[in-house]
Every structure is written in C-alpha cells, then in structure tokens.
Amino acid sequence: MTPGGETGPVYGGGATAGGDRPVLREYLFALAALSAVLSFQYLPFQYLVGFLGVGKLSFFFLLVAGSLALLLLNGVLDGWRRGMAEVVPLVLQYELFATVVLVSFGSHPDHLGDSAALISIVLLNPLFLLLGYACRPLKNTIVWGVLLMAFLYLLFVAVPVLSGLAQGGRITPDMVFPGLELEVGFYQNVNFFLGLLFIASLAFPGGSRLLRLVVHGVGWLSFLAMFVVGGRGAFMAALVVLLVHLTATHWLRLWRDPRKLAGLCLLGVVLWLAARNLSFLLEYSETLRRLMVLTEGGDASRRAFLFASAVELFLSSVKTLFLGGGYNSFQTYIGDFSEGMYPHNIMLEVLAEYGLVGLGLFLLPVAGILRRRVKVLGSLVGRSQVEIAVFNLALYFWTTRMFSGGMRTSWFLMFFTALLLPSLTRKEDPGK
C-alpha cells in the first residue's frame, strides 16, 4: 500500500504478487476513466475535438472504449474471482432499475425517438459503475486528476474574472474560452469545475506541507472565483460539501482544539462583515445577484416551476406514486418539449417518471455501497485524506444533481459512487 492510499493494480481484490505499487498502465487507466467521466462537460476538450476533427459524442465514446481496453489490458478479468463478490451484485442491483426503465420505454412508443436517457441508464451507467469499482485502488490518482483538470479552468477564468470585476462582475463566454461556441448558460459549467477544484482541495491527500498549503490556497481562490462567474447550483453544492466536511472532520472535535475554535470565530466575523456589506458584494458578484433574484420572485431558469411540476406528476395518481408517469413523461406532463425542460433534480426526475419503486431501485446499489463503506472503514466519510477527498467529490456530484442535470448524464454519479467502495480496511485507513 502506498502512502497516498493506493493499494495496487485494478484487479478485483488488491495487489499483485509482484508488488503493490501501481504501474504506468494502471495510472493511465485511471486518468482515461476520469477523462471519460468528465469529457461531456469538460470544455477544454472541445479544443482537442476541433483539432482532431471528431464529434463531441464520438470523442466521448472513444474515451470510454479506451478506458475499457486499458481495463482489460491491466488483467482485471484474471483477478475477478476475488472481486466478483462485490462488483457483480453491484451491477445486478443497478440493472433492476435499468429493467424498469426499459419496460417503461417499450410501453411508450411515442417516446421511442428520444433514447438519450435510455442509453445512459441502460448502457453507460453500468459501464461507469464498473470503471469506478476498478479505480478503487487508484483513488489518489483520481483526486490528483480532478485537481489538474479543474485547475485548467481556473487558469482560463483568472484573467476574465479580474476583467469581470472591473466591469461590475460580469463575464462572457468569449472572455473565458475564446473560439468556442458556448451556450448562454456556460457559467454553470465553469462554476461546476471551479467548485470541483475547491472540493478536491479540501482534503488533498499526500505531498509535503508546502504542497498542501499551495493546493488549499488554489482551492480557496477557485471558491472566490465562483462568486464572480454566476453558477448558482455549483456554488450552493460547494457550500453544502464544505459544511459537511467541516462538521465531519473539524467541528465535531471543535471544543478540544483552540485553533479550530479560533477558526470558527474568524469565519463568523467574515460572515458578519459579508452581511454588513451585501450591497457591495452584489455589485461585483454575479452569483450572489442570481441568488438574490430567487428571493425577489424572478427565476429565468424556471427551477421552482420544474421542481413543482415534477412533484405534481409524482402525486397525480396512485399509479404515478409507485411507478411514475413513465419514460420521458415529464415533458408530456408540462406540455413543453423544448431543450432544458426536465426537472433539474435527479431525485425528482426519478420520482416523477418511475415513482417510489424506481427511486428505491435506483438508490439500492448506492445504499449497499454506503453500508459497505461504514462496515469496512467504520465511518461514512472516512478517516484518511484520500477517503475523505473521494467522499467529498461524490457528495459534490450528487448535490449538484439536485440543482441541474438529470438521468441523461447520470454516469458521473455512478462512477464516483462506486469509487466510494473502500480499497482499504479500517486498520489501513489510519486517518493521516
């Protein structure tokens, strides 16, 4: 086992006879899998896609195929007798939900022309569950990969953020990613990756004290940049994860450590000053301005309407209560088939379209993974830095999916949830 929590190759159960330190091809596998997970949202890849002359979807499937090829190259199939006890039940549990979706899809012929969500649910999600499971012994590499990929966003955003501050806190897509044709809501994407950098830095595993200090500093710079960009969902998700992280790793032992108590007092002073100078902050923060719009009854994204409509569909009859309205029934229910008309909350989407039965089956493997994590590590969050970092990342992905995104891109959740399965035992997770 390496100091960063890496316990060997991606074979089902652990290290090989030849040693327990991952080799180059295993690092490449982890980075390829992570690139595949994030590629659909990772805007810098669009420069590479344009250079290669391939479509965005083709590039995504090339990364998925490459990850699977590296998985086989690393000999996972040879070692699965040790790992089958975990990975096969995990995938089979998820397939119960996929079967419900397939049945619903087949019983709604008017929706057969829209199969994007079906492909994600039936094909991609099980694949990313497998990839996430195989990456368990390489969690340290995954955290490093997230940091480096998200850090590139901070580099792209740094100058535009400073320019935006000079212009009253407003930035435009061409300021951040020149030459790319981006949607109006690009700020959500940018803030998502800035938040990802911040979350990954909170429990940075390994390295010298100076390196950890630099990473933490970069993370907080990324968090401050989120104030300017404007993406509300990622910002709120980052706050939720920060609160959970501080509570689990610091505040539960607050009264035993005067330094942590002093830090809490300092945080209280900062929040008090922010409240006293809210008008000044609103002048320079697009994110806070967009949050304040919600308190004034205005919401161009129609989140409140979409959330309420999903709940209405779920509660509309006994049948929808237990089985939902069916595949892609939400848009039919609200009578709007334009792009973006989905619940923007993955839990509400599953409830509305597949009911309590669907939600229970969807969360079944998640519950099993969390139960296994507590049983092996003795803690849901974990005690070592790498386990805490992976928990924070998984929580961030799930929380962002409470404000944006849906089943069409739910493979993020599957990968990082499978990554929560412990690769260490309680004795091997010393909390360093």
Secondary structure, DSSP 4 states (H G I P E B T S, - for coil): --TTS--SSSSSSS-BTTBSS--HHHHHHHHHHHHHHHTTT-TTHHHHHHHHT--HHHHHHHHHHHHHHHHHHTTGGGGHHHHHHHHHHHHHHHHHHHHHHHHHHHT-GGGTT--HHHHIIIIIHHHHHHHHHHTGGGHHHHHHHHHHHHHHHHHHHHHHHHHHHHTTS---HHHHSTT----TTHHHHHHHHHHHHHHHHHT--SS-HHHHHHHHHHHHHHHHHHHHH--HHHHHHHHHHHHHHHHHHTGGGGGG-HHHHHHHHHHHHHHHHHHHTHHHHHHH-HHHHHHHHHHTT--TT-HHHHHHHHHHHHTSSHHHHHH-S-TTHHHHHHT--STT-S-S-HHHHHHHHHHHHHHHHHHHHHHHHHHHHHHHHSSSS-SSHHHHHHHHHHHHHHHHTTTS--GGGTHHHHHHHHTTS-SS-TTT----
